[in-house]
């Protein structure tokens, strides 16, 4: 489909499909901010509440070249507003509750019980906004024997069993190179918020949404939790695909390609390409049994060719294949540009960088990176002013360290 055809009926008067939804996000680091990021990208007004000293994501490398701005913070906190507020003091708590009373959704990702101790937990917010959708994201969830434990992304990856299968067969358990548990927790947090909003639209009822990083990883484990419960043994596959062969990473003269076949019809095509048409009759189960032999044949064929030659030959034959890119190489791919996955964005210090764009595309209500991550407390006057806090009171709160 042509891009212009996809967006032919697009509206440009809305921020996205969640325009009109207000979210108060009191979060830190990645899982909670990612939930807010998704909702903000989808068009919701997301007001991020940070401690007056700023949260950790502002201070961690890598930084934008020739700037003090963290790429992590710029990535996950774009399209948001920001207010600074110390929730641990009565004045901060009271102002937070006033803000929550105007919201549709509240997101927090502190250790269970922390917000209750500060007087800003679900029960507290529900008193001032009975139909609130309150999303709590934590390592192990709001209940269960381990719920009081601190739990970060690598802890969740290893507790869930995910790390036990990651990596080459010769290696030990290996965590993901990305914040996978946090990303899935954030995704389920945003999805849970939207589902709860749909329920509220039908019934008028708000509710508490409980997201655990461990649950997200277990849910997205392709049935591995059930397989483990049944006592079925696992194997670490590395770059191979347990359900099909040959599928692997193969070295070429100038790098690697990744590809292979799933269907018997595709194997017939590939066997002809590598000069072994007599093997084309091998069915799926037979190919699994002969995995090593077939991998060696494909590897030998690729070893004398460039990645471009292999990719073009396989693609023209209708087979799935890709060059194994680095992120730097992926950033140069024309397809990535065509999908708006890098969007030039001017940051608060005037520098411009290509920020990763939203994944979901909406033909009627397009989404984009509308604004860069705001400076700490940039929206204090506007947001708190709308709650009745005048300039003099705001100055007093600032002097007291509340904002």
C-alpha positions in Angstrom: 0.0 0.0 0.0 1.2 3.5 -0.8 1.8 5.7 2.3 -0.4 8.5 1.0 -3.2 6.0 0.4 -2.9 4.7 4.0 -3.3 8.2 5.4 -5.8 9.4 2.9 -8.5 10.0 5.5 -6.2 11.2 8.3 -7.4 13.9 10.7 -4.9 16.6 11.7 -6.9 18.3 14.4 -6.2 15.6 17.0 -3.1 14.5 18.8 -4.0 10.9 18.3 -6.7 8.3 19.1 -6.5 9.1 22.9 -6.9 12.9 22.5 -8.9 14.2 25.5 -7.6 11.6 27.9 -5.6 13.0 30.8 -2.9 10.9 32.5 -1.0 11.7 35.6 2.3 9.8 35.6 4.3 9.6 38.8 7.1 7.2 37.7 10.8 6.7 37.4 13.3 5.0 35.1 11.6 3.0 32.4 8.6 0.7 32.9 6.3 3.4 34.2 7.6 6.0 31.9 7.1 3.6 29.0 3.4 3.1 29.8 3.1 6.9 29.9 5.1 7.2 26.7 2.7 4.9 24.8 -0.4 6.8 26.0 1.3 10.1 25.2 2.2 8.9 21.7 -1.4 7.8 21.3 -2.5 11.4 21.9 -3.3 11.5 25.6 -2.2 14.5 27.7 0.4 13.0 30.0 1.6 15.0 33.0 4.7 13.5 34.4 5.3 14.2 38.1 8.9 14.2 39.2 10.7 14.8 42.4 12.2 18.3 42.5 15.6 16.9 42.0 14.5 15.0 38.9 14.4 11.3 38.3 17.3 9.0 37.5 16.5 8.8 33.7 17.7 12.4 33.4 21.2 11.5 34.7 22.2 8.3 33.0 24.3 7.9 29.8 24.4 7.8 26.9 23.9 11.5 26.4 23.1 13.5 23.3 26.4 14.5 21.7 27.6 17.9 22.9 24.7 18.0 25.4 23.8 17.0 29.0 20.5 15.5 27.9 20.1 11.7 28.4 18.9 9.8 25.3 16.9 7.5 27.6 15.0 10.4 29.0 14.5 12.0 25.6 13.2 8.7 24.2 10.7 7.7 26.9 9.5 11.1 28.1 8.7 12.9 24.8 5.1 14.1 24.1 4.6 14.7 27.9 4.3 17.7 30.2 6.4 17.8 33.4 5.8 19.1 36.9 8.0 18.8 39.9 6.5 17.8 43.2 7.7 16.1 46.4 5.0 13.6 47.2 6.5 12.7 50.6 5.4 16.0 52.2 1.8 17.0 53.0 1.7 20.0 50.7 3.0 17.8 47.8 0.6 15.1 48.6 -2.4 17.4 48.7 -1.4 19.1 45.4 -1.0 15.7 43.8 -4.4 14.6 44.9 -5.9 17.7 43.4 -4.2 17.0 40.2 -5.4 13.4 40.2 -8.9 14.6 40.7 -8.7 16.0 37.2 -7.3 12.9 35.6 -8.6 9.8 33.8 -5.5 7.6 34.5 -2.8 7.6 37.2 0.4 5.6 36.6 3.0 4.8 39.3 5.8 2.3 39.4 7.2 2.4 42.9 7.6 -0.6 45.2 4.2 -1.7 46.4 3.1 0.1 49.5 5.2 3.2 48.9 2.4 5.4 47.6 0.0 4.2 50.3 2.6 5.3 52.9 2.7 8.7 51.2 -1.1 9.0 51.1 -1.3 8.9 47.3 -2.2 5.2 46.8 -5.2 3.9 44.9 -7.5 4.2 47.8 -6.4 7.8 48.5 -6.8 8.8 44.9 -10.2 7.0 44.5 -11.5 9.1 47.4 -11.1 12.3 45.3 -11.8 10.6 41.9 -13.9 7.5 42.3 -13.8 6.5 38.7 -10.0 6.8 38.4 -8.0 4.1 36.4 -5.0 3.7 38.6 -2.1 1.7 37.1 0.6 0.3 39.4 3.7 -1.3 37.8 6.2 -3.2 39.9 8.6 -6.1 39.8 6.4 -8.7 41.4 3.0 -7.1 41.6 0.8 -5.7 44.4 0.1 -9.1 46.0 1.8 -12.5 46.3 4.7 -13.8 48.5 7.3 -11.7 46.8 5.3 -8.5 46.2 7.3 -6.6 48.8 10.6 -7.3 47.1 12.2 -4.6 45.0 12.3 -5.9 41.4 14.0 -4.4 38.4 14.2 -5.5 34.8 17.2 -7.9 35.0 15.7 -9.4 38.2 12.4 -10.1 36.4 14.2 -11.6 33.4 16.1 -14.0 35.6 13.2 -14.9 38.0 10.8 -15.6 35.1 13.1 -18.1 33.4 13.6 -15.9 30.3 17.4 -15.5 30.7 17.8 -19.3 31.1 17.0 -19.8 27.4 18.7 -16.7 26.0 22.1 -16.9 24.4 24.2 -19.5 22.5 23.9 -23.1 23.7 27.5 -23.0 25.0 26.8 -19.9 27.2 25.1 -19.6 30.6 21.9 -17.7 31.2 22.0 -14.3 29.5 19.8 -11.3 30.0 18.3 -9.3 27.1 20.4 -6.3 25.8 17.3 -4.1 26.1 15.0 -3.4 29.0 12.7 -6.2 27.9 10.9 -6.7 31.2 10.4 -3.0 31.6 9.2 -2.6 28.0 6.7 -5.4 28.4 5.5 -4.0 31.8 5.0 -0.6 30.2 3.2 -2.0 27.3 0.8 -4.1 29.5 0.4 -1.0 31.7 -0.8 1.1 28.8 -2.9 -1.7 27.4 -4.4 -2.3 30.9 -5.2 1.4 31.2 -7.0 1.5 27.9 -9.0 -1.6 28.7 -10.0 -0.2 32.1 -11.0 3.1 30.3 -13.3 1.1 28.0 -14.9 -0.6 31.0 -15.3 2.8 32.7 -17.0 4.2 29.5 -19.6 1.4 29.7 -20.1 1.3 33.5 -18.7 4.4 35.1 -16.5 2.2 37.3 -12.8 2.9 37.9 -10.3 0.3 39.1 -6.8 -0.5 40.2 -4.7 -2.2 37.4 -1.8 -4.3 38.8 1.1 -5.0 36.4 4.2 -7.1 37.4 7.3 -7.2 35.3 7.5 -10.9 36.0 4.0 -11.5 34.8 4.6 -9.6 31.6 7.6 -11.8 30.8 5.8 -15.0 31.7 2.8 -14.1 29.6 5.0 -13.3 26.6 7.0 -16.5 26.9 5.3 -18.4 24.1 3.9 -21.0 26.4 7.2 -21.7 28.2 5.6 -21.4 31.6 3.2 -24.2 30.8 5.9 -26.3 29.2 8.0 -25.9 32.4 5.0 -26.7 34.6 4.5 -30.0 32.6 8.2 -30.9 33.1 9.0 -30.9 29.4 12.7 -30.3 28.9 14.0 -27.1 27.3 16.9 -26.5 25.0 18.8 -23.2 24.4 18.6 -22.7 20.7 20.8 -19.6 20.2 20.3 -18.4 16.6 18.4 -21.5 15.5 14.6 -21.8 15.4 13.2 -24.8 17.3 10.3 -25.3 15.0 12.0 -25.3 11.6 15.3 -26.0 9.8 17.4 -24.8 8.3 17.0 -21.4 9.9 20.1 -19.7 11.3 22.6 -16.9 11.1 25.0 -17.5 8.2 28.3 -15.8 7.5 28.9 -14.1 4.2 32.0 -12.5 2.8 31.0 -9.1 4.3 28.9 -9.8 7.3 26.0 -12.1 8.3 22.5 -12.8 7.0 19.7 -14.4 8.9 17.1 -16.5 7.2 15.8 -19.9 6.4 12.6 -21.8 5.7 9.5 -22.9 7.6 7.3 -24.4 4.9 8.2 -27.5 2.8 7.5 -25.5 -0.4 10.1 -22.9 0.7 12.7 -25.7 1.3 12.2 -26.9 -2.2 13.1 -23.4 -3.5 16.1 -23.1 -1.2 17.4 -26.5 -2.0 17.5 -25.6 -5.6 19.2 -22.3 -4.9 22.0 -23.9 -3.1 22.4 -26.5 -5.8 21.0 -29.5 -3.9 17.5 -30.0 -5.5 17.6 -33.7 -4.6 17.1 -32.7 -1.0 13.9 -30.8 -1.8 11.6 -33.7 -0.9 12.7 -33.6 2.8 9.7 -32.7 4.9 9.6 -30.6 8.1 10.3 -33.4 10.7 13.1 -34.9 8.5 14.7 -31.5 8.2 14.6 -31.1 12.0 16.4 -34.4 12.3 19.0 -33.4 9.7 19.3 -29.8 11.1 23.2 -29.8 11.4 23.7 -31.2 7.9 21.3 -28.7 6.2 22.8 -25.8 8.2 26.2 -26.7 7.0 25.1 -26.8 3.3 23.4 -23.4 3.5 26.4 -22.0 5.4 28.8 -23.2 2.7 26.7 -21.6 0.0 26.5 -18.2 1.8 30.2 -18.2 2.7 31.2 -17.3 -0.8 28.7 -14.6 -1.4 28.0 -11.1 -0.1 25.1 -10.3 2.2 23.5 -8.2 -0.6 23.8 -11.1 -3.1 22.2 -13.6 -0.7 19.5 -11.2 0.4 18.5 -10.3 -3.1 18.6 -13.9 -4.4 16.5 -15.2 -1.5 14.1 -12.3 -1.6 13.5 -12.7 -5.4 12.8 -16.4 -4.7 10.2 -15.5 -2.1 12.2 -16.5 0.9 12.5 -14.7 4.2 15.9 -13.2 4.8 17.7 -10.1 6.1 21.2 -8.8 6.6 22.1 -8.9 10.3 22.2 -5.1 11.0 23.6 -3.2 13.9 21.4 -0.5 15.2 23.6 2.1 13.4 23.0 0.2 10.2 19.3 -0.2 10.9 19.1 3.6 11.3 20.3 4.0 7.7 17.7 1.6 6.2 15.3 3.4 3.8 12.5 1.3 5.2 13.0 2.6 8.7 12.8 6.1 7.4 9.7 5.3 5.3 8.0 4.0 8.4 8.8 7.2 10.4 10.7 5.3 13.0 13.2 8.1 13.2 11.7 11.6 13.6 13.8 14.8 13.8 13.1 16.4 17.1 14.3 19.7 18.6 15.2 19.2 22.2 14.9 21.7 25.1 18.5 22.8 24.7 18.1 23.5 21.0 19.9 20.5 19.7 18.2 18.2 17.2 18.3 14.4 17.2 16.3 11.7 15.4 14.0 10.2 18.1 12.5 6.7 17.7 8.9 7.2 16.5 5.7 5.4 17.6 5.3 1.8 16.4 1.5 1.7 15.8 0.2 3.6 12.8 -3.3 5.0 12.7 -4.8 5.9 9.4 -7.5 8.2 10.8 -5.6 9.7 13.9 -1.9 9.7 13.0 0.6 9.8 15.8 4.1 11.3 15.9 6.7 12.8 18.2 5.0 16.1 18.9 7.3 17.5 21.5 10.6 16.7 23.1 11.0 15.6 26.7 10.3 18.7 28.8 12.7 20.3 31.3 12.1 19.4 34.9 9.1 21.4 36.2 8.6 23.1 32.9 4.8 23.0 33.2 4.5 23.9 36.9 2.9 27.3 36.3 0.4 26.0 33.7 -0.6 22.8 35.4 -0.6 24.0 39.0 -2.1 27.3 38.0 -5.1 25.5 36.6 -5.6 24.0 40.1 -5.7 27.4 41.7 -2.0 27.8 42.7 -1.1 31.4 41.9 2.4 32.7 41.3 3.0 33.7 45.0 1.9 30.3 46.3 4.1 28.6 43.7 7.1 30.6 44.8 6.4 29.7 48.4 6.2 26.0 47.5 9.4 26.3 45.5 11.2 27.9 48.5 10.0 25.1 50.7 11.3 22.5 48.3 7.9 21.1 47.5 8.2 21.9 43.8 
